[in-house]
C-alpha cells in the first residue's frame, strides 16, 4: 500500500462515522481507532505462515505417587534401635506442605511412640490445594518425626523414622 493510498484511506475514515477499522492485506495489516479526534494507525510486519506442527503422540498415564519406604541413611549406630529393631523411614511421595493432623484443632495422626500398621494414615501433604493422605507401607513404632508441622517438603524427603521389629 502506497503512502497516497494510506492517506486517502485515513481521510475516508475520518469523514465517515466509524470509530474503528481493521484492514488486512496479503502482506500488511492496518488498524485505525478514533478517540475524540485522535487517530491511531498501527501496522504490523508481514504475516508469516505458522510452522508445521507434528501430531501429538499419546503419552502413557502417570501412576499416582505412593509412599516410599527405604532404609534410613543415618550413621551406623542409628541403623538399629536400642531394642534390636531395624529403623526405616517413611518418605514423602510428592512436593507439598506437610501437616501432622487433618486440621489445627485435631490431634496428630501419629506421635512418637505410637504403633502403626501398614495402611495407617500418618500425615497429610497438601499440593495445589489438594490434601493427600499419606499412608505407611510398614508396621512398627514411630521413633522420630523429622518434619515440622505446616512445613514444605520435597519429593523423597524423610518424614518419619519407624522402628520395625
C-alpha positions as CSV (number, residue, x, y, z in Angstrom):
1,X,0.0,0.0,0.0
2,X,1.5,3.3,-1.0
3,X,1.6,6.5,1.2
4,X,-1.0,8.2,-1.1
5,X,-3.4,5.2,-0.7
6,X,-2.9,5.2,3.0
7,X,-3.6,9.0,3.2
8,X,-6.8,8.5,1.1
9,X,-7.9,5.7,3.4
10,X,-7.4,7.8,6.6
11,X,-9.3,10.8,5.1
12,X,-12.2,8.4,4.2
13,X,-12.3,7.0,7.7
14,X,-12.1,10.5,9.2
15,X,-15.1,11.6,7.2
16,X,-17.1,8.5,8.0
17,X,-18.8,7.9,11.3
18,X,-16.7,4.8,12.1
19,X,-14.7,4.7,15.4
20,X,-12.6,1.7,14.5
21,X,-11.5,0.0,11.2
22,X,-9.3,-3.2,10.7
23,X,-7.9,-3.9,7.3
24,X,-5.8,-6.9,6.3
25,X,-4.0,-7.4,3.0
26,X,-1.6,-10.1,1.7
27,X,1.4,-8.5,3.3
28,X,0.1,-5.9,5.7
29,X,-2.4,-5.3,8.5
30,X,-3.9,-1.9,9.5
31,X,-5.9,-1.0,12.5
32,X,-7.3,2.5,12.9
33,X,-9.1,3.6,16.0
34,X,-10.6,7.0,16.6
35,X,-11.0,8.5,20.1
36,X,-12.1,12.2,20.3
37,X,-10.5,13.4,17.1
38,X,-7.3,11.3,17.7
39,X,-6.4,8.7,15.2
40,X,-4.0,5.8,15.7
41,X,-2.5,3.8,12.9
42,X,-0.9,0.5,13.8
43,X,0.8,-1.6,11.2
44,X,2.2,-5.0,11.7
45,X,5.0,-6.8,10.0
46,X,4.2,-9.0,7.0
47,X,2.3,-12.1,8.1
48,X,4.3,-15.3,8.3
49,X,2.9,-18.7,7.9
50,X,2.8,-20.8,11.0
51,X,5.3,-23.7,11.4
52,X,4.1,-27.2,10.7
53,X,3.1,-28.9,13.9
54,X,3.6,-32.6,14.2
55,X,0.6,-34.6,15.6
56,X,0.8,-35.2,19.4
57,X,1.7,-38.7,20.4
58,X,-0.3,-40.2,23.1
59,X,1.6,-40.3,26.4
60,X,1.0,-43.1,28.9
61,X,-0.8,-42.1,32.1
62,X,1.4,-41.4,35.1
63,X,0.9,-43.6,38.1
64,X,-0.4,-41.9,41.3
65,X,2.6,-41.4,43.8
66,X,2.6,-43.7,46.8
67,X,4.6,-43.5,50.0
68,X,8.1,-45.0,49.6
69,X,9.8,-46.8,52.5
70,X,13.6,-47.1,52.4
71,X,16.3,-47.7,55.0
72,X,17.4,-44.6,57.0
73,X,20.6,-43.0,55.6
74,X,22.0,-42.2,59.1
75,X,25.3,-43.1,60.8
76,X,25.7,-46.8,61.5
77,X,24.9,-46.6,65.2
78,X,21.4,-45.4,64.4
79,X,20.6,-48.1,61.9
80,X,19.4,-50.4,64.7
81,X,17.3,-49.3,67.6
82,X,18.2,-50.0,71.2
83,X,15.7,-52.9,71.3
84,X,17.4,-54.5,68.3
85,X,14.8,-53.5,65.7
86,X,15.7,-52.0,62.3
87,X,15.0,-48.3,61.6
88,X,13.2,-47.4,58.3
89,X,11.9,-44.1,57.1
90,X,8.6,-43.1,55.6
91,X,9.4,-40.7,52.7
92,X,7.3,-38.0,51.0
93,X,5.8,-39.2,47.7
94,X,5.3,-35.6,46.5
95,X,6.2,-32.0,46.9
96,X,3.9,-30.0,49.1
97,X,3.1,-28.8,52.6
98,X,3.3,-31.4,55.5
99,X,0.6,-31.5,58.1
100,X,0.5,-33.8,61.0
101,X,-3.2,-33.6,61.5
102,X,-6.4,-33.1,59.4
103,X,-7.0,-29.7,61.0
104,X,-5.3,-27.4,63.6
105,X,-7.7,-28.4,66.3
106,X,-7.4,-32.1,65.8
107,X,-4.7,-34.4,67.3
108,X,-1.8,-35.6,65.1
109,X,-2.3,-38.8,63.1
110,X,0.8,-40.3,64.8
111,X,3.1,-39.3,67.6
112,X,6.5,-40.6,68.8
113,X,6.0,-44.0,70.4
114,X,2.8,-44.8,68.5
115,X,2.5,-48.3,67.0
116,X,1.4,-48.2,63.3
117,X,0.4,-50.8,60.8
118,X,0.8,-50.8,57.0
119,X,-2.0,-48.6,55.6
120,X,-2.3,-46.3,58.6
121,X,-2.6,-42.6,57.6
122,X,0.5,-40.9,59.1
123,X,0.1,-37.3,57.7
124,X,-1.3,-35.1,55.0
125,X,0.6,-33.4,52.2
126,X,-1.2,-30.5,50.6
127,X,-0.2,-30.0,46.9
128,X,-2.0,-27.5,44.7
129,X,-5.0,-27.1,47.1
130,X,-5.4,-30.9,47.3
131,X,-5.0,-32.7,50.6
132,X,-3.4,-36.1,50.1
133,X,-3.4,-38.6,53.0
134,X,-0.1,-40.4,53.2
135,X,-0.3,-44.0,54.4
136,X,2.5,-46.0,55.9
137,X,3.7,-49.1,54.0
138,X,5.4,-50.6,57.0
139,X,4.4,-51.6,60.5
140,X,6.3,-50.6,63.6
141,X,6.7,-47.9,66.2
142,X,7.2,-44.2,65.4
143,X,10.7,-43.2,66.7
144,X,11.1,-39.7,65.2
145,X,9.1,-37.1,63.4
146,X,11.6,-35.4,61.0
147,X,9.4,-32.5,59.7
148,X,7.8,-29.6,61.5
149,X,4.0,-29.2,61.0
150,X,3.0,-26.9,58.1
151,X,6.5,-27.1,56.6
152,X,7.2,-27.5,52.9
153,X,8.5,-30.9,51.9
154,X,10.3,-32.2,48.8
155,X,9.8,-35.4,46.9
156,X,11.5,-38.3,48.6
157,X,12.2,-36.3,51.8
158,X,12.3,-38.4,55.0
159,X,9.2,-37.7,57.1
160,X,9.2,-40.3,59.9
161,X,11.6,-42.8,61.4
162,X,9.9,-46.1,62.2
163,X,11.4,-49.0,64.3
164,X,10.5,-52.3,62.7
165,X,10.6,-55.4,64.9
